[in-house]
Amino acid sequence: MDPMGLQAAFRIAILILIVALAMLPFQPANSAEFVVTVMAAVVGLIFVGLVAILARLSGSRPPNPRPVDRVRGMSSNVRSEGPGRDK
């Protein structure tokens, strides 16, 4: 699957889970709102698990948002002013 799509799905799943868990203590224990909030937390938890399994099975990583700058003719672990510079 698309790594960016999996990342977006994971963020949505975490949002659902966190919002449901944050609302849970404020709901009366014997009310329909409590049941709906618990169901939303369970759905969020299942969604997180499914996205994690899909990400694990796909084996791909999201692209690097900061590309690595590759300069020819210069060692990367040596100071540019030092004597280790490639000529």
Biopython code that builds the backbone (N, CA, C, O; Angstrom):
import numpy as np
from Bio.PDB.StructureBuilder import StructureBuilder

atoms = [
    (1, "MET", "N", (0.827, -1.189, 0.000)),
    (1, "MET", "CA", (0.000, 0.000, 0.000)),
    (1, "MET", "C", (0.866, 1.244, 0.000)),
    (1, "MET", "O", (2.070, 1.193, 0.253)),
    (2, "ASP", "N", (0.225, 2.356, -0.288)),
    (2, "ASP", "CA", (0.906, 3.639, -0.316)),
    (2, "ASP", "C", (1.313, 4.043, 1.101)),
    (2, "ASP", "O", (0.459, 4.102, 1.985)),
    (3, "PRO", "N", (2.588, 4.320, 1.338)),
    (3, "PRO", "CA", (3.033, 4.667, 2.691)),
    (3, "PRO", "C", (2.379, 5.935, 3.226)),
    (3, "PRO", "O", (2.094, 6.031, 4.419)),
    (4, "MET", "N", (2.142, 6.897, 2.360)),
    (4, "MET", "CA", (1.512, 8.136, 2.812)),
    (4, "MET", "C", (0.043, 7.885, 3.175)),
    (4, "MET", "O", (-0.482, 8.494, 4.107)),
    (5, "GLY", "N", (-0.606, 6.999, 2.446)),
    (5, "GLY", "CA", (-1.987, 6.639, 2.776)),
    (5, "GLY", "C", (-2.076, 5.914, 4.109)),
    (5, "GLY", "O", (-2.987, 6.157, 4.901)),
    (6, "LEU", "N", (-1.121, 5.021, 4.350)),
    (6, "LEU", "CA", (-1.088, 4.324, 5.639)),
    (6, "LEU", "C", (-0.824, 5.297, 6.782)),
    (6, "LEU", "O", (-1.395, 5.165, 7.864)),
    (7, "GLN", "N", (0.040, 6.270, 6.536)),
    (7, "GLN", "CA", (0.336, 7.262, 7.569)),
    (7, "GLN", "C", (-0.908, 8.100, 7.871)),
    (7, "GLN", "O", (-1.194, 8.385, 9.034)),
    (8, "ALA", "N", (-1.637, 8.489, 6.847)),
    (8, "ALA", "CA", (-2.863, 9.257, 7.045)),
    (8, "ALA", "C", (-3.916, 8.429, 7.781)),
    (8, "ALA", "O", (-4.588, 8.935, 8.679)),
    (9, "ALA", "N", (-4.060, 7.160, 7.402)),
    (9, "ALA", "CA", (-5.022, 6.289, 8.077)),
    (9, "ALA", "C", (-4.645, 6.083, 9.536)),
    (9, "ALA", "O", (-5.518, 6.040, 10.403)),
    (10, "PHE", "N", (-3.355, 5.954, 9.814)),
    (10, "PHE", "CA", (-2.903, 5.784, 11.197)),
    (10, "PHE", "C", (-3.200, 7.034, 12.018)),
    (10, "PHE", "O", (-3.614, 6.931, 13.173)),
    (11, "ARG", "N", (-2.994, 8.202, 11.439)),
    (11, "ARG", "CA", (-3.297, 9.442, 12.164)),
    (11, "ARG", "C", (-4.787, 9.569, 12.458)),
    (11, "ARG", "O", (-5.169, 10.005, 13.545)),
    (12, "ILE", "N", (-5.630, 9.193, 11.502)),
    (12, "ILE", "CA", (-7.073, 9.247, 11.722)),
    (12, "ILE", "C", (-7.480, 8.254, 12.805)),
    (12, "ILE", "O", (-8.307, 8.573, 13.660)),
    (13, "ALA", "N", (-6.908, 7.057, 12.778)),
    (13, "ALA", "CA", (-7.229, 6.039, 13.779)),
    (13, "ALA", "C", (-6.818, 6.503, 15.174)),
    (13, "ALA", "O", (-7.565, 6.318, 16.136)),
    (14, "ILE", "N", (-5.641, 7.100, 15.286)),
    (14, "ILE", "CA", (-5.188, 7.604, 16.583)),
    (14, "ILE", "C", (-6.094, 8.733, 17.051)),
    (14, "ILE", "O", (-6.409, 8.819, 18.238)),
    (15, "LEU", "N", (-6.519, 9.601, 16.132)),
    (15, "LEU", "CA", (-7.434, 10.686, 16.493)),
    (15, "LEU", "C", (-8.745, 10.147, 17.048)),
    (15, "LEU", "O", (-9.232, 10.626, 18.072)),
    (16, "ILE", "N", (-9.316, 9.159, 16.377)),
    (16, "ILE", "CA", (-10.565, 8.552, 16.850)),
    (16, "ILE", "C", (-10.370, 7.955, 18.234)),
    (16, "ILE", "O", (-11.204, 8.152, 19.118)),
    (17, "LEU", "N", (-9.289, 7.235, 18.428)),
    (17, "LEU", "CA", (-9.026, 6.572, 19.705)),
    (17, "LEU", "C", (-8.816, 7.584, 20.829)),
    (17, "LEU", "O", (-9.385, 7.434, 21.911)),
    (18, "ILE", "N", (-8.009, 8.606, 20.585)),
    (18, "ILE", "CA", (-7.714, 9.578, 21.641)),
    (18, "ILE", "C", (-8.953, 10.388, 22.008)),
    (18, "ILE", "O", (-9.206, 10.625, 23.189)),
    (19, "VAL", "N", (-9.725, 10.813, 21.017)),
    (19, "VAL", "CA", (-10.933, 11.591, 21.305)),
    (19, "VAL", "C", (-11.939, 10.749, 22.081)),
    (19, "VAL", "O", (-12.553, 11.235, 23.031)),
    (20, "ALA", "N", (-12.110, 9.502, 21.688)),
    (20, "ALA", "CA", (-13.053, 8.634, 22.404)),
    (20, "ALA", "C", (-12.593, 8.393, 23.838)),
    (20, "ALA", "O", (-13.404, 8.433, 24.763)),
    (21, "LEU", "N", (-11.299, 8.145, 24.030)),
    (21, "LEU", "CA", (-10.802, 7.918, 25.386)),
    (21, "LEU", "C", (-10.846, 9.191, 26.235)),
    (21, "LEU", "O", (-11.039, 9.125, 27.449)),
    (22, "ALA", "N", (-10.667, 10.347, 25.594)),
    (22, "ALA", "CA", (-10.737, 11.611, 26.337)),
    (22, "ALA", "C", (-12.161, 11.932, 26.766)),
    (22, "ALA", "O", (-12.362, 12.540, 27.817)),
    (23, "MET", "N", (-13.144, 11.539, 25.982)),
    (23, "MET", "CA", (-14.548, 11.811, 26.322)),
    (23, "MET", "C", (-15.110, 10.817, 27.325)),
    (23, "MET", "O", (-16.091, 11.119, 28.004)),
    (24, "LEU", "N", (-14.519, 9.659, 27.431)),
    (24, "LEU", "CA", (-15.064, 8.582, 28.256)),
    (24, "LEU", "C", (-15.282, 8.959, 29.727)),
    (24, "LEU", "O", (-16.340, 8.635, 30.266)),
    (25, "PRO", "N", (-14.344, 9.621, 30.398)),
    (25, "PRO", "CA", (-14.580, 9.930, 31.819)),
    (25, "PRO", "C", (-15.711, 10.929, 32.063)),
    (25, "PRO", "O", (-16.221, 11.019, 33.180)),
    (26, "PHE", "N", (-16.105, 11.675, 31.039)),
    (26, "PHE", "CA", (-17.137, 12.694, 31.210)),
    (26, "PHE", "C", (-18.540, 12.189, 30.887)),
    (26, "PHE", "O", (-19.502, 12.952, 30.976)),
    (27, "GLN", "N", (-18.673, 10.932, 30.518)),
    (27, "GLN", "CA", (-19.972, 10.355, 30.191)),
    (27, "GLN", "C", (-20.552, 9.634, 31.412)),
    (27, "GLN", "O", (-19.821, 8.958, 32.134)),
    (28, "PRO", "N", (-21.852, 9.775, 31.643)),
    (28, "PRO", "CA", (-22.473, 9.000, 32.733)),
    (28, "PRO", "C", (-22.359, 7.502, 32.448)),
    (28, "PRO", "O", (-22.535, 7.064, 31.311)),
    (29, "ALA", "N", (-22.068, 6.730, 33.477)),
    (29, "ALA", "CA", (-21.760, 5.309, 33.298)),
    (29, "ALA", "C", (-22.927, 4.490, 32.753)),
    (29, "ALA", "O", (-22.695, 3.523, 32.027)),
    (30, "ASN", "N", (-24.142, 4.834, 33.069)),
    (30, "ASN", "CA", (-25.298, 4.038, 32.625)),
    (30, "ASN", "C", (-26.086, 4.761, 31.539)),
    (30, "ASN", "O", (-27.316, 4.793, 31.582)),
    (31, "SER", "N", (-25.391, 5.334, 30.577)),
    (31, "SER", "CA", (-26.092, 6.082, 29.536)),
    (31, "SER", "C", (-25.715, 5.549, 28.155)),
    (31, "SER", "O", (-24.740, 4.817, 27.981)),
    (32, "ALA", "N", (-26.522, 5.945, 27.196)),
    (32, "ALA", "CA", (-26.265, 5.548, 25.821)),
    (32, "ALA", "C", (-24.988, 6.216, 25.293)),
    (32, "ALA", "O", (-24.279, 5.640, 24.468)),
    (33, "GLU", "N", (-24.701, 7.424, 25.770)),
    (33, "GLU", "CA", (-23.495, 8.121, 25.343)),
    (33, "GLU", "C", (-22.240, 7.352, 25.745)),
    (33, "GLU", "O", (-21.265, 7.302, 24.995)),
    (34, "PHE", "N", (-22.274, 6.758, 26.925)),
    (34, "PHE", "CA", (-21.138, 5.965, 27.401)),
    (34, "PHE", "C", (-20.911, 4.765, 26.484)),
    (34, "PHE", "O", (-19.773, 4.458, 26.130)),
    (35, "VAL", "N", (-21.980, 4.097, 26.104)),
    (35, "VAL", "CA", (-21.880, 2.917, 25.227)),
    (35, "VAL", "C", (-21.327, 3.319, 23.861)),
    (35, "VAL", "O", (-20.468, 2.630, 23.310)),
    (36, "VAL", "N", (-21.816, 4.427, 23.319)),
    (36, "VAL", "CA", (-21.347, 4.887, 22.012)),
    (36, "VAL", "C", (-19.870, 5.284, 22.090)),
    (36, "VAL", "O", (-19.110, 5.016, 21.160)),
    (37, "THR", "N", (-19.462, 5.916, 23.184)),
    (37, "THR", "CA", (-18.068, 6.312, 23.338)),
    (37, "THR", "C", (-17.156, 5.096, 23.472)),
    (37, "THR", "O", (-16.059, 5.076, 22.915)),
    (38, "VAL", "N", (-17.603, 4.095, 24.201)),
    (38, "VAL", "CA", (-16.817, 2.861, 24.318)),
    (38, "VAL", "C", (-16.720, 2.174, 22.959)),
    (38, "VAL", "O", (-15.660, 1.667, 22.592)),
    (39, "MET", "N", (-17.809, 2.156, 22.223)),
    (39, "MET", "CA", (-17.781, 1.551, 20.884)),
    (39, "MET", "C", (-16.841, 2.315, 19.951)),
    (39, "MET", "O", (-16.144, 1.705, 19.140)),
    (40, "ALA", "N", (-16.818, 3.644, 20.059)),
    (40, "ALA", "CA", (-15.903, 4.441, 19.232)),
    (40, "ALA", "C", (-14.454, 4.140, 19.613)),
    (40, "ALA", "O", (-13.591, 4.073, 18.738)),
    (41, "ALA", "N", (-14.177, 3.959, 20.899)),
    (41, "ALA", "CA", (-12.816, 3.623, 21.337)),
    (41, "ALA", "C", (-12.411, 2.246, 20.812)),
    (41, "ALA", "O", (-11.270, 2.052, 20.394)),
    (42, "VAL", "N", (-13.336, 1.297, 20.833)),
    (42, "VAL", "CA", (-13.036, -0.049, 20.323)),
    (42, "VAL", "C", (-12.789, 0.000, 18.814)),
    (42, "VAL", "O", (-11.861, -0.634, 18.314)),
    (43, "VAL", "N", (-13.617, 0.749, 18.096)),
    (43, "VAL", "CA", (-13.420, 0.886, 16.649)),
    (43, "VAL", "C", (-12.083, 1.560, 16.358)),
    (43, "VAL", "O", (-11.369, 1.152, 15.442)),
    (44, "GLY", "N", (-11.741, 2.579, 17.126)),
    (44, "GLY", "CA", (-10.442, 3.234, 16.951)),
    (44, "GLY", "C", (-9.290, 2.291, 17.218)),
    (44, "GLY", "O", (-8.298, 2.299, 16.489)),
    (45, "LEU", "N", (-9.407, 1.475, 18.258)),
    (45, "LEU", "CA", (-8.365, 0.514, 18.587)),
    (45, "LEU", "C", (-8.218, -0.549, 17.498)),
    (45, "LEU", "O", (-7.100, -0.920, 17.141)),
    (46, "ILE", "N", (-9.331, -1.034, 16.975)),
    (46, "ILE", "CA", (-9.290, -2.011, 15.886)),
    (46, "ILE", "C", (-8.687, -1.382, 14.631)),
    (46, "ILE", "O", (-7.903, -2.016, 13.925)),
    (47, "PHE", "N", (-9.056, -0.143, 14.364)),
    (47, "PHE", "CA", (-8.528, 0.570, 13.204)),
    (47, "PHE", "C", (-7.017, 0.761, 13.323)),
    (47, "PHE", "O", (-6.294, 0.581, 12.343)),
    (48, "VAL", "N", (-6.535, 1.122, 14.506)),
    (48, "VAL", "CA", (-5.086, 1.254, 14.723)),
    (48, "VAL", "C", (-4.393, -0.080, 14.478)),
    (48, "VAL", "O", (-3.346, -0.127, 13.832)),
    (49, "GLY", "N", (-4.968, -1.159, 14.988)),
    (49, "GLY", "CA", (-4.382, -2.475, 14.807)),
    (49, "GLY", "C", (-4.334, -2.899, 13.352)),
    (49, "GLY", "O", (-3.327, -3.436, 12.890)),
    (50, "LEU", "N", (-5.421, -2.659, 12.625)),
    (50, "LEU", "CA", (-5.443, -3.028, 11.203)),
    (50, "LEU", "C", (-4.434, -2.228, 10.389)),
    (50, "LEU", "O", (-3.758, -2.776, 9.518)),
    (51, "VAL", "N", (-4.334, -0.936, 10.670)),
    (51, "VAL", "CA", (-3.370, -0.117, 9.935)),
    (51, "VAL", "C", (-1.950, -0.549, 10.271)),
    (51, "VAL", "O", (-1.090, -0.583, 9.391)),
    (52, "ALA", "N", (-1.694, -0.879, 11.530)),
    (52, "ALA", "CA", (-0.354, -1.336, 11.917)),
    (52, "ALA", "C", (-0.005, -2.659, 11.226)),
    (52, "ALA", "O", (1.124, -2.848, 10.773)),
    (53, "ILE", "N", (-0.972, -3.567, 11.149)),
    (53, "ILE", "CA", (-0.730, -4.848, 10.471)),
    (53, "ILE", "C", (-0.495, -4.628, 8.979)),
    (53, "ILE", "O", (0.404, -5.237, 8.399)),
    (54, "LEU", "N", (-1.297, -3.763, 8.353)),
    (54, "LEU", "CA", (-1.109, -3.477, 6.930)),
    (54, "LEU", "C", (0.247, -2.820, 6.670)),
    (54, "LEU", "O", (0.908, -3.124, 5.677)),
    (55, "ALA", "N", (0.650, -1.935, 7.549)),
    (55, "ALA", "CA", (1.953, -1.286, 7.377)),
    (55, "ALA", "C", (3.077, -2.298, 7.542)),
    (55, "ALA", "O", (4.076, -2.248, 6.825)),
    (56, "ARG", "N", (2.915, -3.201, 8.470)),
    (56, "ARG", "CA", (3.947, -4.223, 8.707)),
    (56, "ARG", "C", (4.047, -5.187, 7.519)),
    (56, "ARG", "O", (5.143, -5.589, 7.127)),
    (57, "LEU", "N", (2.896, -5.550, 6.956)),
    (57, "LEU", "CA", (2.890, -6.481, 5.837)),
    (57, "LEU", "C", (3.375, -5.842, 4.539)),
    (57, "LEU", "O", (3.966, -6.521, 3.700)),
    (58, "SER", "N", (3.135, -4.556, 4.368)),
    (58, "SER", "CA", (3.547, -3.915, 3.128)),
    (58, "SER", "C", (5.063, -3.753, 3.074)),
    (58, "SER", "O", (5.652, -3.824, 1.996)),
    (59, "GLY", "N", (5.697, -3.538, 4.217)),
    (59, "GLY", "CA", (7.151, -3.476, 4.273)),
    (59, "GLY", "C", (7.754, -2.249, 3.644)),
    (59, "GLY", "O", (8.975, -2.187, 3.508)),
    (60, "SER", "N", (6.975, -1.276, 3.257)),
    (60, "SER", "CA", (7.529, -0.067, 2.658)),
    (60, "SER", "C", (7.551, 1.053, 3.694)),
    (60, "SER", "O", (6.760, 1.067, 4.638)),
    (61, "ARG", "N", (8.463, 1.976, 3.497)),
    (61, "ARG", "CA", (8.599, 3.106, 4.403)),
    (61, "ARG", "C", (8.157, 4.378, 3.678)),
    (61, "ARG", "O", (8.250, 4.460, 2.454)),
    (62, "PRO", "N", (7.676, 5.370, 4.435)),
    (62, "PRO", "CA", (7.300, 6.625, 3.778)),
    (62, "PRO", "C", (8.536, 7.331, 3.230)),
    (62, "PRO", "O", (9.638, 7.149, 3.747)),
    (63, "PRO", "N", (8.358, 8.122, 2.202)),
    (63, "PRO", "CA", (9.510, 8.816, 1.635)),
    (63, "PRO", "C", (10.105, 9.805, 2.632)),
    (63, "PRO", "O", (9.409, 10.330, 3.501)),
    (64, "ASN", "N", (11.397, 10.046, 2.491)),
    (64, "ASN", "CA", (12.094, 10.954, 3.376)),
    (64, "ASN", "C", (11.689, 12.384, 3.041)),
    (64, "ASN", "O", (11.921, 12.833, 1.919)),
    (65, "PRO", "N", (11.084, 13.119, 3.990)),
    (65, "PRO", "CA", (10.652, 14.478, 3.665)),
    (65, "PRO", "C", (11.823, 15.427, 3.452)),
    (65, "PRO", "O", (11.681, 16.434, 2.758)),
    (66, "ARG", "N", (12.980, 15.122, 4.037)),
    (66, "ARG", "CA", (14.170, 15.946, 3.852)),
    (66, "ARG", "C", (15.182, 15.144, 3.037)),
    (66, "ARG", "O", (15.874, 14.290, 3.590)),
    (67, "PRO", "N", (15.278, 15.401, 1.748)),
    (67, "PRO", "CA", (16.200, 14.608, 0.930)),
    (67, "PRO", "C", (17.647, 14.834, 1.361)),
    (67, "PRO", "O", (18.017, 15.911, 1.829)),
    (68, "VAL", "N", (18.437, 13.803, 1.191)),
    (68, "VAL", "CA", (19.847, 13.862, 1.540)),
    (68, "VAL", "C", (20.585, 14.560, 0.411)),
    (68, "VAL", "O", (20.443, 14.194, -0.756)),
    (69, "ASP", "N", (21.368, 15.562, 0.761)),
    (69, "ASP", "CA", (22.128, 16.293, -0.233)),
    (69, "ASP", "C", (23.429, 15.542, -0.507)),
    (69, "ASP", "O", (24.250, 15.370, 0.394)),
    (70, "ARG", "N", (23.612, 15.109, -1.712)),
    (70, "ARG", "CA", (24.800, 14.343, -2.071)),
    (70, "ARG", "C", (25.706, 15.219, -2.940)),
    (70, "ARG", "O", (25.320, 15.653, -4.026)),
    (71, "VAL", "N", (26.899, 15.462, -2.444)),
    (71, "VAL", "CA", (27.866, 16.272, -3.164)),
    (71, "VAL", "C", (28.995, 15.362, -3.617)),
    (71, "VAL", "O", (29.549, 14.613, -2.813)),
    (72, "ARG", "N", (29.337, 15.418, -4.887)),
    (72, "ARG", "CA", (30.436, 14.598, -5.398)),
    (72, "ARG", "C", (31.762, 15.266, -5.085)),
    (72, "ARG", "O", (31.875, 16.492, -5.076)),
    (73, "GLY", "N", (32.764, 14.436, -4.829)),
    (73, "GLY", "CA", (34.100, 14.938, -4.620)),
    (73, "GLY", "C", (34.375, 15.408, -3.206)),
    (73, "GLY", "O", (35.363, 16.104, -2.973)),
    (74, "MET", "N", (33.515, 15.041, -2.244)),
    (74, "MET", "CA", (33.736, 15.479, -0.877)),
    (74, "MET", "C", (33.287, 14.379, 0.072)),
    (74, "MET", "O", (32.200, 13.825, -0.088)),
    (75, "SER", "N", (34.110, 14.064, 1.050)),
    (75, "SER", "CA", (33.731, 13.061, 2.033)),
    (75, "SER", "C", (32.698, 13.655, 2.974)),
    (75, "SER", "O", (32.785, 14.835, 3.316)),
    (76, "SER", "N", (31.725, 12.866, 3.398)),
    (76, "SER", "CA", (30.633, 13.402, 4.205)),
    (76, "SER", "C", (30.985, 13.530, 5.681)),
    (76, "SER", "O", (30.365, 14.335, 6.377)),
    (77, "ASN", "N", (31.940, 12.782, 6.180)),
    (77, "ASN", "CA", (32.267, 12.818, 7.603)),
    (77, "ASN", "C", (33.519, 13.622, 7.908)),
    (77, "ASN", "O", (34.074, 13.513, 9.001)),
    (78, "VAL", "N", (33.965, 14.416, 6.970)),
    (78, "VAL", "CA", (35.190, 15.192, 7.134)),
    (78, "VAL", "C", (34.832, 16.666, 6.999)),
    (78, "VAL", "O", (34.029, 17.034, 6.142)),
    (79, "ARG", "N", (35.419, 17.508, 7.837)),
    (79, "ARG", "CA", (35.176, 18.945, 7.719)),
    (79, "ARG", "C", (35.657, 19.427, 6.360)),
    (79, "ARG", "O", (36.704, 18.992, 5.881)),
    (80, "SER", "N", (34.914, 20.305, 5.747)),
    (80, "SER", "CA", (35.264, 20.742, 4.399)),
    (80, "SER", "C", (36.538, 21.565, 4.357)),
    (80, "SER", "O", (37.173, 21.640, 3.305)),
    (81, "GLU", "N", (36.941, 22.194, 5.473)),
    (81, "GLU", "CA", (38.167, 22.985, 5.476)),
    (81, "GLU", "C", (39.396, 22.138, 5.811)),
    (81, "GLU", "O", (40.528, 22.588, 5.633)),
    (82, "GLY", "N", (39.179, 20.931, 6.288)),
    (82, "GLY", "CA", (40.281, 20.096, 6.755)),
    (82, "GLY", "C", (41.073, 19.458, 5.643)),
    (82, "GLY", "O", (40.712, 19.570, 4.472)),
    (83, "PRO", "N", (42.168, 18.779, 6.006)),
    (83, "PRO", "CA", (43.020, 18.151, 5.001)),
    (83, "PRO", "C", (42.402, 16.879, 4.398)),
    (83, "PRO", "O", (42.960, 16.345, 3.439)),
    (84, "GLY", "N", (41.293, 16.383, 4.911)),
    (84, "GLY", "CA", (40.686, 15.159, 4.407)),
    (84, "GLY", "C", (39.800, 15.372, 3.209)),
    (84, "GLY", "O", (39.173, 14.427, 2.730)),
    (85, "ARG", "N", (39.733, 16.573, 2.719)),
    (85, "ARG", "CA", (38.854, 16.872, 1.593)),
    (85, "ARG", "C", (39.368, 16.212, 0.316)),
    (85, "ARG", "O", (40.562, 16.249, 0.018)),
    (86, "ASP", "N", (38.455, 15.614, -0.424)),
    (86, "ASP", "CA", (38.824, 14.980, -1.688)),
    (86, "ASP", "C", (39.099, 16.038, -2.752)),
    (86, "ASP", "O", (38.367, 17.021, -2.861)),
    (87, "LYS", "N", (40.116, 15.840, -3.505)),
    (87, "LYS", "CA", (40.490, 16.813, -4.550)),
    (87, "LYS", "C", (40.025, 16.337, -5.899)),
    (87, "LYS", "O", (40.244, 17.016, -6.903)),
]
sb = StructureBuilder()
sb.init_structure("model")
sb.init_model(0)
sb.init_chain("A")
sb.init_seg("    ")
for serial, (resi, resn, name, xyz) in enumerate(atoms, 1):
    if name == "N":
        sb.init_residue(resn, " ", resi, " ")
    sb.init_atom(name, np.array(xyz, "f"), 0.0, 1.0, " ", f" {name:<3s}", serial, name[0])
structure = sb.get_structure()
